[in-house]
Every structure is written in C-alpha cells, then in structure tokens.
Amino acid sequence: MTEPAVASSDATNIRTMIMRDGDHWVINGAMLRNIDCKIMILMGRLRLPSLCDLRVGMRTALGQVGQVR
C-alpha cells in the first residue's frame, strides 16, 4: 500500500475513496508507483448507503488511472 504518509501496511487506515458514478468508478486518492508497472491492485474505501465503510480491492490497467472527466 503506497499512500503517501498514511496507510503503510495497515489497511484500516486507507484514505483512498472509491465511489460509483453512473457506469464509472471514481477513485479519489494519492499513490506512489513504479512507472514500469502495467497493472495495479487498488485498495480503497467504499461507502454504500445501506452498509458501513468497506475496504475493497480493484484491479486496473495503469493507462486508465488519472483520467479526469
């Protein structure tokens, strides 16, 4: 886990938020990464109206990370 100055190996301290926006997932957070990586596993917090805070993992191609709509 590579959030600057927060989570380290403690998944309960993750600050990155994952939210659903229509057909897309919105990821709000910061990360450190190796520019040679092609795929990453994202760990973040997902808030659902009917549930408490969840910690979830997602796999994504890095070319999709950082896109702004």
Order of alpha helices (4+ residues) and beta strands (2+ residues): beta-beta-beta-beta
